[in-house]
């Protein structure tokens, strides 16, 4: 091999080496810049804005109540439904709870069927007429933890709630329960999307005098 070819090969190798080094250097710089922007600056700015403008929502819409002794207690989140199975409470959608089962799996469908059948038996034992029970009371939402029901479904339960609480010695009327339901009825999204809906947890806390 001639000396000229060897020199050209060395020059070519050096050029490729510089190009690879330059590419590696650029990649490292990009990694550091985007780590700083996306990993530190952006989360920090979003957190500051959220805690300043929307602190309640940013902290999970937690329902915090100050008790008579001055202590504070978290009763849950407005966004996550809880399971109420006593006639003195407003029933929500069938609560599946948080699960890692696939919605397409047989196990998930079996779980839904089990919970729905349990709810039907409880409603029947309480005194609800199965033939006219609103579908919301015997079905689950897509998330399995929907905290809302329709206004009509909430009104439907008023007589049973009043009867159960009066049997326990609580002086309460159907008008009072209706007022509580109306108080915690939320309007349509942006005023035009969806329907009015009732937050079950807030109503039940109000019925117990917590709110």
Secondary structure, DSSP 8 states (H G I E B T S, - for coil): --HHHHHHHHHHHHHHHHHHHHHHHHHHHHHHHHHHIIIIIHHHHHHHHHHHH-HHHHTT-EEEEE-TTS-EEEEEETTS-----STTS---S----S--S-TTSHHHHHHHHHHHHHHHHHHHHHT--TTT--GGGG---SSS---EEEHHHHHHTHHHHHHHHHHTT----HHHHHHHHHHTEE--BTTTBS--EEEHHHHHHHHTT--
